[in-house]
Amino acid sequence: IYMSTKKKEAKKVTTKEVKKEAKKEAHKEAKKEIKKEVKKEPKEEQKKDYAALSVELHEKYRGKLEIKSKVPLNNAYDLAISYTPGVGEPCLRIAKNKDDVYKYTNRGNVVAVLSDGTAVLGLGDIGPEAGLPVMEGKCILFKQFGGIDAIPIMVNSKSIDDIVQTAKMIAPGLGGINLEDISAPRCFEVENRLRKELDIPVMHDDQHGTAIVCIAGLINALKLTGKKFEDLKVVFSGAGAAGTAIAKMLLIKGTKNIIVTDRAGAIYAGRKENMNPEKDALAAITNLNKEHGSLAEVLKDADLFIGVSGPGILKKEFIAAMHPKPIIFAMANPIPEIMPNEAHEAGAFIVATGRSDFPNQINNCLAFPGVFRGALDVRARDINEEMKLAAAQSIADSIEPKVDCIVPSVFLPGLAKKVADAVSKAAIATKVARITKTQQFLSSYFL
């Protein structure tokens, strides 16, 4: 192959070199196109198309889940050993030793996605029936990324006692429970009670899944800014389920100066307006200097803004008053507290959102499949803080961070396995694991 030069002289090059150069150029062009796409705001027409296509898909398949048999059932012999009369023997063995339920059934790989439909995505309290498409969606994510057989459980009650009792009554058939879209502050009590009263892992993903991925993103963001967790001034907008969980995890990471704000401004110990027991508990461990004022006032000289509230809360001038190289996590969905382009114009160094059409998506799907996979693989009794922090570190370590890439894609090969391995090790180290991972066949899903 010959390549012409400006002087029209021929230079011989290898086919391999030509292909390598072409590949490099194609990669550059692809990156340019990706950057163009992520900067674009989705048009209203595109949003409508996604909605219409989703309705069409759900109607065509009548939902997204089905149950399939692992074993053949083609004749009387198959029937006799899969069901009666043969099935009586494993039943009797389990009756003698309840732990054998994990040996002879699928319990060790089953997670309930349990919801009352009171805080579904950005749709609010739409009820259990209307929340079912979301819970089915969550179940297929569990299967796709973690190899977990998840089932949606919709509770037709807003009573904490009813939700807790429902979970306890069905627990013998479950390996774990993922609480989903239960409104605050009830979600805190539901999770706390179930963690105390059950011996299987229970996690409210809206709290801890968000917190895990948020911390993973911050680990990488701090590498790029040269800052440390213990030196940060952090200001939150939103004191709900996710905000509370993130704040608590930041405290464990060593951050001391944390201020959480709500509609009434900064939350502090002794505040009377717009408080509840959960906010009182949060006030006892954050804002130790008892700073008063609005979001704009307390955000002055802050290093990090974390938004888990609503659209348009954060203004350009607020960011301009922050410490140099400010980090902005604007995670309200579908419209963030500030759009990324506006945040960067105001001086933001790193911007993350909850949206897939912008860089740095804080996506729970990076966490919960691997977290539950790791917990199930060692038959953990709980998902504790050490396991969550191990998951966050594993997610952070899976990439070489850049300003526009502080968390990996959910499609990164091997991510869920890495997270699961880290979670399993943390469970064993903190003595909440019943078995070591080598004893459990379920991890063969990743082989």
BELPEWO-V751661 format. One record per residue. RES is the residue in one letter. SS is DSSP state (@ for helix, = for strand, . for the rest). Layout:
res=RES ss=SS
res=RES ss=SS
This chain:
res=I ss=.
res=Y ss==
res=M ss==
res=S ss==
res=T ss=.
res=K ss=.
res=K ss=.
res=K ss=.
res=E ss=.
res=A ss==
res=K ss==
res=K ss==
res=V ss=.
res=T ss=.
res=T ss=@
res=K ss=@
res=E ss=@
res=V ss=@
res=K ss=@
res=K ss=@
res=E ss=@
res=A ss=@
res=K ss=@
res=K ss=@
res=E ss=@
res=A ss=@
res=H ss=@
res=K ss=@
res=E ss=@
res=A ss=@
res=K ss=@
res=K ss=@
res=E ss=@
res=I ss=@
res=K ss=@
res=K ss=@
res=E ss=@
res=V ss=@
res=K ss=@
res=K ss=.
res=E ss=.
res=P ss=.
res=K ss=.
res=E ss=@
res=E ss=@
res=Q ss=@
res=K ss=@
res=K ss=@
res=D ss=@
res=Y ss=@
res=A ss=@
res=A ss=@
res=L ss=@
res=S ss=@
res=V ss=@
res=E ss=@
res=L ss=@
res=H ss=@
res=E ss=@
res=K ss=@
res=Y ss=@
res=R ss=.
res=G ss=.
res=K ss=.
res=L ss=.
res=E ss=.
res=I ss=.
res=K ss=.
res=S ss=.
res=K ss=.
res=V ss=.
res=P ss=.
res=L ss=.
res=N ss=.
res=N ss=.
res=A ss=@
res=Y ss=@
res=D ss=@
res=L ss=@
res=A ss=@
res=I ss=@
res=S ss=@
res=Y ss=.
res=T ss=.
res=P ss=.
res=G ss=.
res=V ss=@
res=G ss=@
res=E ss=@
res=P ss=@
res=C ss=@
res=L ss=@
res=R ss=@
res=I ss=@
res=A ss=@
res=K ss=@
res=N ss=.
res=K ss=@
res=D ss=@
res=D ss=@
res=V ss=@
res=Y ss=@
res=K ss=@
res=Y ss=@
res=T ss=.
res=N ss=.
res=R ss=@
res=G ss=@
res=N ss=@
res=V ss==
res=V ss==
res=A ss==
res=V ss==
res=L ss==
res=S ss==
res=D ss=.
res=G ss=.
res=T ss=.
res=A ss=.
res=V ss==
res=L ss=.
res=G ss=.
res=L ss=.
res=G ss==
res=D ss=.
res=I ss=.
res=G ss=.
res=P ss=@
res=E ss=@
res=A ss=@
res=G ss=@
res=L ss=@
res=P ss=@
res=V ss=@
res=M ss=@
res=E ss=@
res=G ss=@
res=K ss=@
res=C ss=@
res=I ss=@
res=L ss=@
res=F ss=@
res=K ss=@
res=Q ss=@
res=F ss=@
res=G ss=@
res=G ss=.
res=I ss=.
res=D ss==
res=A ss==
res=I ss==
res=P ss==
res=I ss==
res=M ss==
res=V ss=.
res=N ss=.
res=S ss=.
res=K ss=.
res=S ss=.
res=I ss=@
res=D ss=@
res=D ss=@
res=I ss=@
res=V ss=@
res=Q ss=@
res=T ss=@
res=A ss=@
res=K ss=@
res=M ss=@
res=I ss=@
res=A ss=@
res=P ss=@
res=G ss=@
res=L ss=.
res=G ss=.
res=G ss==
res=I ss==
res=N ss==
res=L ss==
res=E ss=.
res=D ss=.
res=I ss=.
res=S ss=.
res=A ss=.
res=P ss=.
res=R ss=@
res=C ss=@
res=F ss=@
res=E ss=@
res=V ss=@
res=E ss=@
res=N ss=@
res=R ss=@
res=L ss=@
res=R ss=@
res=K ss=@
res=E ss=@
res=L ss=.
res=D ss=.
res=I ss=.
res=P ss==
res=V ss==
res=M ss==
res=H ss==
res=D ss=@
res=D ss=@
res=Q ss=@
res=H ss=@
res=G ss=@
res=T ss=@
res=A ss=@
res=I ss=@
res=V ss=@
res=C ss=@
res=I ss=@
res=A ss=@
res=G ss=@
res=L ss=@
res=I ss=@
res=N ss=@
res=A ss=@
res=L ss=@
res=K ss=@
res=L ss=@
res=T ss=@
res=G ss=.
res=K ss=.
res=K ss=.
res=F ss=@
res=E ss=@
res=D ss=@
res=L ss=.
res=K ss==
res=V ss==
res=V ss==
res=F ss==
res=S ss==
res=G ss=.
res=A ss=.
res=G ss=.
res=A ss=@
res=A ss=@
res=G ss=@
res=T ss=@
res=A ss=@
res=I ss=@
res=A ss=@
res=K ss=@
res=M ss=@
res=L ss=@
res=L ss=@
res=I ss=@
res=K ss=.
res=G ss=.
res=T ss=.
res=K ss=.
res=N ss==
res=I ss==
res=I ss==
res=V ss==
res=T ss==
res=D ss==
res=R ss=.
res=A ss=.
res=G ss==
res=A ss==
res=I ss=.
res=Y ss=.
res=A ss=.
res=G ss=.
res=R ss=.
res=K ss=.
res=E ss=.
res=N ss=.
res=M ss=.
res=N ss=.
res=P ss=@
res=E ss=@
res=K ss=@
res=D ss=@
res=A ss=@
res=L ss=@
res=A ss=@
res=A ss=@
res=I ss=@
res=T ss=.
res=N ss=.
res=L ss=.
res=N ss=.
res=K ss=.
res=E ss=.
res=H ss=.
res=G ss=.
res=S ss=.
res=L ss=@
res=A ss=@
res=E ss=@
res=V ss=@
res=L ss=.
res=K ss=.
res=D ss=.
res=A ss=.
res=D ss=.
res=L ss==
res=F ss==
res=I ss==
res=G ss==
res=V ss=.
res=S ss=.
res=G ss=.
res=P ss=.
res=G ss=.
res=I ss=.
res=L ss=.
res=K ss=.
res=K ss=@
res=E ss=@
res=F ss=@
res=I ss=@
res=A ss=@
res=A ss=.
res=M ss=.
res=H ss=.
res=P ss=.
res=K ss=.
res=P ss=.
res=I ss==
res=I ss==
res=F ss==
res=A ss==
res=M ss=.
res=A ss=.
res=N ss=.
res=P ss=.
res=I ss=.
res=P ss=.
res=E ss=.
res=I ss=.
res=M ss=.
res=P ss=@
res=N ss=@
res=E ss=@
res=A ss=@
res=H ss=@
res=E ss=@
res=A ss=.
res=G ss=.
res=A ss=.
res=F ss=.
res=I ss==
res=V ss==
res=A ss==
res=T ss==
res=G ss=.
res=R ss=.
res=S ss=.
res=D ss=.
res=F ss=.
res=P ss=.
res=N ss=.
res=Q ss==
res=I ss=.
res=N ss=.
res=N ss=@
res=C ss=@
res=L ss=@
res=A ss=.
res=F ss=@
res=P ss=@
res=G ss=@
res=V ss=@
res=F ss=@
res=R ss=@
res=G ss=@
res=A ss=@
res=L ss=@
res=D ss=@
res=V ss=.
res=R ss=.
res=A ss=.
res=R ss=.
res=D ss=.
res=I ss=.
res=N ss=.
res=E ss=@
res=E ss=@
res=M ss=@
res=K ss=@
res=L ss=@
res=A ss=@
res=A ss=@
res=A ss=@
res=Q ss=@
res=S ss=@
res=I ss=@
res=A ss=@
res=D ss=@
res=S ss=.
res=I ss=.
res=E ss=.
res=P ss=.
res=K ss==
res=V ss=.
res=D ss=.
res=C ss==
res=I ss=.
res=V ss=.
res=P ss=.
res=S ss=.
res=V ss=.
res=F ss=.
res=L ss=.
res=P ss=.
res=G ss=.
res=L ss=@
res=A ss=@
res=K ss=@
res=K ss=@
res=V ss=@
res=A ss=@
res=D ss=@
res=A ss=@
res=V ss=@
res=S ss=@
res=K ss=@
res=A ss=@
res=A ss=@
res=I ss=@
res=A ss=@
res=T ss=.
res=K ss=.
res=V ss=.
res=A ss=.
res=R ss=.
res=I ss=.
res=T ss=.
res=K ss=@
res=T ss=@
res=Q ss=@
res=Q ss=.
res=F ss=@
res=L ss=@
res=S ss=@
res=S ss=@
res=Y ss=@
res=F ss=@
res=L ss=.
